[in-house]
Amino acid sequence: IGGGSLRIYKREVQEKVLQVIGITPQQ
């Protein structure tokens, strides 16, 4: 119980991180 929720949360965080990386050029 809660594993699915954690997975969704992780996915949301990853999406936000990707967005931040895209906005901030790191190369």
Distance bins in CASP14 RR format, pairs under 12 A and 6 or more apart:
PFRMAT RR
TARGET T0000
AUTHOR 0000-0000-0000
RMODE 2
METHOD distances of the structure
MODEL  1
2 8 0 0 0 0 1 0 0 0 0 0 0
2 9 0 0 0 0 1 0 0 0 0 0 0
2 10 0 0 0 0 0 1 0 0 0 0 0
3 9 0 0 0 0 1 0 0 0 0 0 0
3 10 0 0 0 0 1 0 0 0 0 0 0
3 11 0 0 0 0 0 1 0 0 0 0 0
4 10 0 0 0 0 1 0 0 0 0 0 0
4 11 0 0 0 0 1 0 0 0 0 0 0
5 11 0 0 0 0 0 1 0 0 0 0 0
5 12 0 0 0 0 0 1 0 0 0 0 0
6 12 0 0 0 0 0 1 0 0 0 0 0
6 13 0 0 0 0 0 1 0 0 0 0 0
7 13 0 0 0 0 0 1 0 0 0 0 0
7 14 0 0 0 0 0 1 0 0 0 0 0
8 14 0 0 0 0 0 1 0 0 0 0 0
8 15 0 0 0 0 0 1 0 0 0 0 0
9 15 0 0 0 0 0 1 0 0 0 0 0
9 16 0 0 0 0 0 1 0 0 0 0 0
10 16 0 0 0 0 0 1 0 0 0 0 0
10 17 0 0 0 0 0 1 0 0 0 0 0
11 17 0 0 0 0 0 1 0 0 0 0 0
11 18 0 0 0 0 0 1 0 0 0 0 0
12 18 0 0 0 0 0 1 0 0 0 0 0
12 19 0 0 0 0 0 1 0 0 0 0 0
13 19 0 0 0 0 0 1 0 0 0 0 0
13 20 0 0 0 0 0 1 0 0 0 0 0
14 20 0 0 0 0 0 1 0 0 0 0 0
14 21 0 0 0 0 0 1 0 0 0 0 0
15 21 0 0 0 0 0 1 0 0 0 0 0
15 22 0 0 0 0 0 1 0 0 0 0 0
16 22 0 0 0 0 0 1 0 0 0 0 0
16 23 0 0 0 0 0 1 0 0 0 0 0
17 23 0 0 0 0 0 1 0 0 0 0 0
17 24 0 0 0 0 0 1 0 0 0 0 0
17 26 0 0 0 0 0 1 0 0 0 0 0
18 24 0 0 0 0 0 1 0 0 0 0 0
18 26 0 0 0 0 0 1 0 0 0 0 0
20 26 0 0 0 0 1 0 0 0 0 0 0
21 27 0 0 0 0 0 1 0 0 0 0 0
END
